[in-house]
Amino acid sequence: MNKKLKWGIIGTGAIARTFAKALSSSETGELIAVGSRSQDSANKFGSEFKVAKCYGSYESLLKDKEVDVVYISTPHPFHAEWAVKSARAGKHILCEKPIGINYPEAMAIIESAYKNNVFLMEAFMYRCHPQIEKLIELLKEKVIGEVRVIQATFSFHSAYNVERRLLNNSLGGGGILDVGCYCSSIARLIAGVSNGKNFVEPIEVKGVGKIGETKVDEYAVAVLKFPGEILAQLSTGVQVNQENVVRIFGSEGSILIPDPWIPTREGGTTKIIVTKKGKTQEIIIESKKPLYSIEADTVGKSIMEGKKEAPWPAMTWDDTLGNMRTLDMWRSSFGFLYDSEKPDAYIPTIDREELKVEKGHKMKYSKISGLDKPVSRLVIGADVHLFLPQATVMFDEFIRLGGNCFDTAYIYGSGKSEKTLGQWIKNRNIRKDVIILGKGAHTPYCNPEDLTKQLYESLDRLQTDYIDIYMLHRDNPEIPVGEFIDVLNEHKKAGRIKIFGGSNWKLERIEAANQYAKSKGLSGFSAVSNNFSLARMIEPPWAGCISSSDRASRDWFVKTQMPLFSWSSQARGFFTGRARPDDFSDKELVRCWYSDDNFKRLERANELAKKKGVLPINIALAYVLYQKFPTFALIGPRTLSELRTSFLALDIELTDEEVLWLNLEK
């Protein structure tokens, strides 16, 4: 690719002007278009920088087929929308830092870049400067011995204007997102290199901050603990002037970076100061190109080489995700949420468009008697998504991919699971389109009276009049099954539940319950939710759990055709590569799933996955879905990439012989 890439800029603020100026000295790119929210603003910007195409909307710029790559310089809350739309338009992307307001937005942006096969980089320009390469070299050489403490500061005192971005809650204002992100990014890099990696994530994050009248962090500090007993002190703010430097203290000396964030804006020299044994050495770094030109060419060269990520130490996707997660932890540690992140907030879809099921999705469905709509064979767990922005991104994508069933319970997150799921359903106004699998009456409150009390509270949390599938979360053998059947029928008759069943119930008790129901002309259990997976559960993860993976249980389900909602359907990561006979680091995985026969199943899953060109975890999930009775797999993806990977199982067709072979029955 000999010709220059053609850039378009989305947004016309101060940083856009800086970048536009830098593009004039880029070796790989040229500016041909600008998009603004108004035609006048676009024209003014275009006149200043001699831009040929000036668009009065961002949409118009994205429709320009000549534009190869876009630089997104809007205020923080608009990064996600326009990055996702840029990816869908087939444009490569350089997005200003922070890439989003929080980790869920960053995850959605990166997932969109992946799905649309475009380049994406978060614009930490200092990471592209040769000064960082020199710092990495010094750290690898251990010029100051073992790194022990990192100090990173970036702050300034802005004019107190509550309407402008820096102090505006609705515009993602405050110090942590604006400049504190630099401090966390370099601390993670320094700690990473010191641990023999590109970056590492903090083990602990403890922060404090001053939240002002406009509900943003005016200044804040944090202490981070990294692997290798490395500690970091971060300080930031938009209402305080500090010494914006980075200091690294090691066992044999220290390193000072006087200009860490904007070294040689227009080109020239910068320095790193090393102090060791009372002697100081100034290391001079020369840069012939302006800082933002280096950044633009880092992007340009990567695109020309066919890459989707820039080479480290520029920000890779995993680096961006880790940094955003750290910023979330920093804010969360002193209770700072933006209004748009709060539990009762209305959060739009990531692209601000109507949520729709994608055409050509692969989801499969089965009918269950008593429900008015088919149920998706994959059921997403709501227990790990207690933060509304995270739940929003995950649940929206689940719907797009054809999913419609959500698993929750009274005890999950002390009620946060139900509240979060309920708020998301309210925000999307799709109660009639989704199926809620709810659970209550967990031990020690497993009795008809507490069942009723918890059901009413669950309905209130979920902001709904009914739960589609209501499961008793545990059984209480001391209570006759008839007492449970009677009270569940009362709630069904009143319309508070549509069908009911039992989670972690022995099959004998289920049979007894349904015999009682039949004798009284009442409804019985319509579904069961026990563990079912390719790997045999050695010990239950939680007390009172029951597995139905054995042959006798499978025969019972085949005979009765009772629908089974299998929890831990993928054996809680046993088939992801985490489980190895010589690796005992994950004590819970070892306790619940390690056995000779399970490792034999893992070997066969690996073998079949290689043959079919899929992942072993896909084979394990396909095994659950391919049974001679109705199965619905409860999955617990924490990220969009895990969700995407789970859906690959829907494409796999197993034979009867393969199913038996996988389970060591042939």
N, C-alpha and C positions, 0 to 999 in steps of 0.2 A: 504494500500500500504506500505509494510514493506521494500522493496528494495529501494536503492537510485536512484534518478533520474539521467539520463545520460545526461551530458551537452556537447554541442558543442560550440566553440567560433568562431565567424566570425570576422576576423581581428586580426592582430598580433602586434599592437602598444603597447605603454607604459601602457595604462589603461587595455589592455587585459592581460598583464603580471601580473599586480596587482590583477586582478580578478582570474586569473589562480592559483596564489599562495594562495589566500583566499579559493578557493574551496577545497584545501587539508585539511582544518579544518572544512568543512561543515558537518553538521549532516544529511543533506537530499540529497546531490548531489555529483557526482564525474565527473571529466573531462575525456571524452573518445575521443574527436575529436576536431580538429582545422582546419579551412579553411582559406586560404590566396589567394592572387591573383597570387602567384607563388609557385611552389612546393618547391623551396629552402627555402623560408621564412617559409612555413608550417613545413618543416623538422627541421629547426633550432629551432622554437618555440616548436615543439614536443619533441625534444631532451632535451631542457631545463626543461620542465615540465613533462617529461615522459608520453606523450600523445600517446595512442596506434594508433590512426588513424589520418594521416596528409594528408589533401587534398589540391591540388594546385588550387582549385577554390571553390567559395562559393556554387555554384550549386551542386558540388559533395557532400559537407557536408550535404546539405538539402535532398539529396537522400538517406542518410544513415538512415535506418529504426530504428536503435538502439538509435539514438539521440532523446531524449524526449524534451529538451528545449535548446534554443540557446541564447547566449549572443552576442549582436551586438555591436561591438566596432569600427566600421569604422568611417572615418570622417563624419561630420554632413550631407553633401548632399547625402550620400549613405544610410542613415538610412531608409528612406521611402521605397526605392526599396527592400531592403533585409528584412525589417520587413514584408512587404506585401507578398513577396515570401515565407518567413518562415511560415506565417500564412496559405498560400495556401498549403504548404507542411505538414500542421498539426503539426507544432512545436510550443510549448509554447515559449514566448519571454520575455527576459529582454533586453531592448534597452537603450543604453547610452543616457544621456541627452546631448543636447536637443533632444527630440524624432524626430524632423524634423527641417527643416529650418524655417518653419512658421506654422501658425495655419492650413491652408488647408492640408499640409502634415500630421500633427498630426491627423487631422480628418480622412484622408484616411487610415492611419495605424490602428486607432481604429476601423473604420468600417470593415476593413479586418479581424481583430481579432474577431469582433462580428460575421461576416458572416461565418467564419471558425471555430468558437467555440473553440478558444484557449485562454490561459492565456496571458496577456500582462501587463507589468509594465515599466514605465520610471525609469531609474536607478539614482534616487536621493538617494544615499546611506545614507546621513545624516538623512533622514526621517525615516529610519529603526532603528536608534540608540536610546537606552533608554533615552538619554539626551532630545530628543524631547518630549517623553512621560512625562518627569518631567516638562518641560517647559509648556506643555499643562495643567498639573495639577496645576501649580502655577497661570496660567492665569485664569483658571476656579475658583480658590479660591480667585481671585482678590487681591493677596498679595500686589500689588502696586496700588490698586484702579482701576479706569477706564483708559484703555490704550488710550493715546492721540497721541504719536509720536513714530514711529519706524525708526531706523537707521540700515541699513544692507549694509555691504561692502564686496566685494570679488574681489581682483585684484592682479596682479603681473606684474613684468617687464621682459618680455621675450627678448631673443636675437633677433636682428632685421634681420630676415631671411625671405625675401619676398616669397621664394619658399615653406616654411613650412606652415602648416595648419593655425596657429594662425594669420597670416597677409595676408592670401591668400583669395581673394574674391571668387574665384571659389570653394574653399573648406569650405565656410561658416565661415571664420575667423572673428576675432573681439571679444571684451570683452562681449557684451551683451549675445550672444548665448553661449559662452564658460563658463563664470562664473557668469554673471549678472543674469542668469536664477535661480541661487540659491537665490539671493537676493529677486527677485520677488516672488519666491515660499514660502519663509519663511514669507515675509510681508503679503501675502494673507492668510497664515495659522494663523498668530498672530491676524490679523484683524478679521478673521473668528471666531476664538475661542472667541474673545472679543465681538462678536456679537451673540454668542450662536450657532454658526455653525462650520462646519469643516474648511471652507474657504469661503471667499467672494471675489468678483471681484471689482476692482477699479472703481470708478465713473469717475475719471479723471486721465489722465496720461500725464505729461508734462516733456519732456526730452531734453537734449542737449548733444552733443558729439563731439569729435575730430575725423573727418574722415581723415585718412592719405593718403599718395601717393598710397597705394595699394587698396584704396577704401573700407576699413573696419574701424569700430569704434575702435580706439586705446584706448580710454577711454571715459566714458560716465556717466552721472548722470541723475536721474529722481526723480520727486516728484509725489506721488500718493495720491489721496484722496479716502478713503473708507467710507462705511456707518458707522454711529456713530461718524462722524466728526474725524475719525482717519486719520492722515497723515503719510506718509512714505517717507523717503529719501533713495534712492538706489544709490550706487556708484560702478562702475566696471571698468575693463580695463586690457589690456594685455601689456601696455607700461607705467605702473605706479605702484609703490609699495604704498600700503595703509595699514592701520590697519584693518585686516580682522576680524571684530567682528560684533556682533549684539547687539544693545542697544534698550531697550524699556522703554519709559518714561510714567508714569501714574500719576494720580491725587494725589497719596500718596507715590510715590517712583519710583525706576527704577530697571531694570534688565539688567545685562551684561552677555553675553555669549562669553567668550574669544576665544573658539575654536568651532564655530558653524558648520563648513563645514566638517572637517575631524577629529572628536573627536576620540581619541584612535584608531588610524589606526591598531595597533597590539594588541589592548585590553589594559585595565588598567583603570585609573580614569580620569574624566574630571569634570568640575565644572560650576555652574551657580551662579552668584553673585547678591544678592538682597540687595539693599540699601533703607532703610525706616526710616524716622525720625532721620537721622544722624547716624544710625547704619547699619553696613554691615554684611551680613551673607553669608558664602560660603556653597553652597549645593553641596556635592560630589556625582557624579554618577559613579557607578562601572560597568565595562563591561569586562567579562572574555573572550569574543570572539573578533577576529579582525573585524573591521568595515565592510569590504566587505563580510566576512563570514556571518554576521548578515543579510546583504542584500540578499545573495544567499539563506539563509534559510527562509527568509520572502517569497521569490518566491516559494521555494520548498514546504513549508508547505501549502501555498495557493493552489498550484496545487494538492497536495495530498488530500486536502479537497474538491477538485472539483470546486474551485472558478476560475473565469475568471479575477478577479481583486484582488489586494492585499488589505488587510484591512487598512483603514486610521489609522495613519498618513502617511503610505507609499503612494505613488502617485496613486490615483484612476484615472480612465479615465477622469472624469469631471474635476478633479484637473489639470491634464495634459493639457486638452483643454483650461482651463481658464488661465493657466500660459503661454501657447504659444500665446494666444490672447493678453495677457498683454505685452509680449515681442515684438509682432508686433506693438502694439500701441507705445511702447517706441521708437522703431526704426523709425516708421512713423512720430513721433512728431518732429524729426529734419531731415526728408527727406532722411533717410538711407534705400536704397533698395540694395539687391545684384543684380548683373547683370542678374542673372537668373530669377529675379522677375519683371524686368522692362516691361513697356507696349508693347514693340516691341520684347520681348525675345522669343526665341524658348524654350518652356517647353515640355519635353517629357511626356509620360504617366507615372503614378506613378511607374509602374513596368518596364518601359523602353521597353515595348513590343508593338506590333501593336494593335491599337484600333479596337476591334471587338465586334459585337453584341453577347451577351451571348446566348448559346443554351438553349432552354426551357424558354425564357423570356415570360412574361405575357402581353406585350403591345398589344393593339388593335388598328386597323387602319380603316379609312374611306376614300373613294375617294371623291375628289371635282373636278367638271368639270373644265377643263383648266389647271390642274396640272398633271404632268407626273408621279407622284408617290403618293401612299397612304400617308395620314397624320396621325401621331400618335395622339390618342385621348387625351393624356396628352401633354400639351405644356409648356415648362419650360420658365419662365420669366428671361430675362437677365438684368433686371433693378437693381437688388440688387447685381449683381456680376461684380463689376467694377475693381476689383483687379485681374489681369490675373492669378496668381496662384490659387485663389479661383475659378474663372470661369473654369479653366482647370480641376480641380478635379471634380467639379459639372457637367460640360458638358460631360466630358469623361464618368462618371458613367451613365448619362442620356442616352447616346448612347449605352452603354453596356446593359442597361435594355430595349432597343428597341425603345427609343424615337428618333424622328427626326425633331421636329418642335420647333423653338426658337422664342420667342416674344421679340421685342425690339421697340424702338421709337426714333425719332429725338431728343426729349427733355430729354430722360432719362440720368441722370448723366451728363448733359451738353455735350452730345456726347460720353462720356466714355463707355456707354453701347454698342453702335454700334462699337466703336473702339476695345473694348475688345472681343466682339463676332467675329468680323472680323479677328482679329489676331489669335484667337483660331482656326477658320475654316481654315485659311491659314496654321497654324502649322500642322493641321491634314490632310490637302489636301483632304477635303471631301465636297467641295462645292456642287458637284453633288448629294451627298447623303442626304443633309439636306434641310429643308424648312425654309426660313426666313419669319416671319410675321413682317413686318415693318410698322411704322405709322409716319405720318407727318401732317403738316398744323394744328397744335394745336392753339387754341385761344391764343392771338389775331392775329395770322398770318394764319388765316384760309381763304385762297383765292387762286385762281388758280396760281397766280404769285409766291407766297411764297411756294405753294405746289411744283412747279417745282424746285425752288431754293433749297429747303430742300431735295428733292429727289436726286438731283445730289450730294449734300453734303453727304447724307446717303450712297449712293453707294460708294463714295470715302472712307468714314470711314470704311465701311464693306469690302472694297477691293474686290468688286464684280461688275459684269456688270448688274446684275438684282436682283430684290427682288421678291420672289415667290408670296406672298400675301401682297398687299400694302393697308393699311387702312387710310382713313382720320381720324385723331385722334379726331377731333371734327367736328361739323356742323356749318355752318354760314347761318342762315335762310335769311339773307339779300341778299345772292347771289343765283340766280336761279340755280336749280339743274343741268340744262343743261350745265352750264359753267364748273361745276366739271366733268360731264360725258365727255365732249369734251376733256378736257386736259388729263384726265386719259386714254382715248382711244388713244391719241397721244403717250403717254408713253408706253402703251401696244403694239401698232403697232411697235414702235421702239425697242421693246424687253427689255425695262428697267424694266417692271413689267409683271408678267404673268396673275394674276387676281387681282381684287381690291374690296374694300368694305368700310364700314363705322364703326367707333367705336364711341359709344355714339351718335348715330343717332336715331331720332324718326322713328318709322316704317312707318308713313305716308310720310315722306320725302324720305325714301328708295323706297317706291312704286312709288312716283312721279319720282324719278331718273330713275327707271327701265322702267317706261312707256315712258319717254323721249327717253331713249336709244333704246327701241324697235321701236319707231316711226322713228328714224333716222338710223336704221339698225346698231346700235353700241352695244358694250358690256355694260352690266349693272353691278350692284353690285352682286358679287358672294358669299359674306359672310358678316356677321355682327359680331361686337365685342362689346356687351353690357354686363352689369352685369347680371349674372344669378346664383342663388344659392338657397339652401333650405331655408336659412334665408332671410326674406324680408329686403331690404335696406331701413332703416328709413330716413336717410339723406345721400346724396352722400359724399364719402370721399373727393372728389375734385369737384370744381365748374364745372358744365356742364356735369356731369356724368349722365348716363341714365341706368335704370334697366329694364330688360325684364322678371322678375320672375313672374309677375302677370298672371292670367288666360287668359286674352284677348291676351296678347303678346304670350303666349304659343300656343294658338289656331292659331294665325297668322303664327307662325313658322311651326306648323304641316301642315297647309294648303299650305304654299309656299315651304316647305322643304328647306328653306334657312339655310345653315350651320351657327351655332352660336359658336363663340369663346368667352367663358364666362370668364370675369375677376372677381377677388375675388370670384372664384367658391366655395371656402370653407369659405366664409364670414369672411375672414381676421382673423381667429383664434377663431371665436365664438364657434366652436364645439370642441375645444381642451381642455376644462376645465378651460380656462381663464375667461369665462363669468359666472357670478353668480348674481342672483337678488340683493344680498346684497353687492356686490363688485363693487365699482365705481372708482377703481384706474386707470383703463385704459380709459381715457376720450374719446379717439377716438372710441374705441369699444362701449362705452356707447352711444355716439352721433349717430353712424351709424347703430347700430344693436340691441340696447336694446328696447324690447317691450314685452308685455305680450304674444302675439302670437308667437314671436320668441322663448321665453323661453318654450312655450308649444311644439314647434318643437324640441327644444333641449331635452326636457324630452323624447319625442318619439324616437329621434335618440339614446339617451342613452339606452332606453329600447330595441330597435331593435339590437343595437350593442352588448348588453349583450347576447341576444338570439342567435346571429350569431357568437359570440366569436371574435368580431373585435372592433375597436375603433369608437367612435361617428364621428370623423372626416372622417373615411372611409365611413361611411353611408352617410354623407353629400356629399361627392364627388361622390359616386355611384349614388346618386339621380340625380346629374347633368348629368352623363353619360347615365342614363337610361331614355331617353325621346323618344317621337315618331317622332323626327326630329334629324338631325345630330348635335351633340354637341361635342365640343372640349374644355376641361377644362384647362384654364391657371392656372398654379400652381407656387407658389413663394417660394420653399424651400430654406432656407439659409444654411442648413447643409445636410450632406449625410444621417443622420438618419431621417430627415424630408422628404427627397426624397424617402427613402425606405418606410416610413410609407404611403406616398401618393400612392405608387404603390399597396398597399394592396387593394385599392378600386377596382382594376381591377378584383379581384377574387370574388367580391360580385355580385350575381344575385338577383335583386329585382323583385318582382311581381308588376303587375299593381295596385293591392290593396294596397301593401306596400307603393308605391309611393304616392298614394292619401292620405293614412293615415298619412304619414310623413308630408305632406303639409296641414294637417288639413282639407282635403276635404272629409274625410270619418270618 
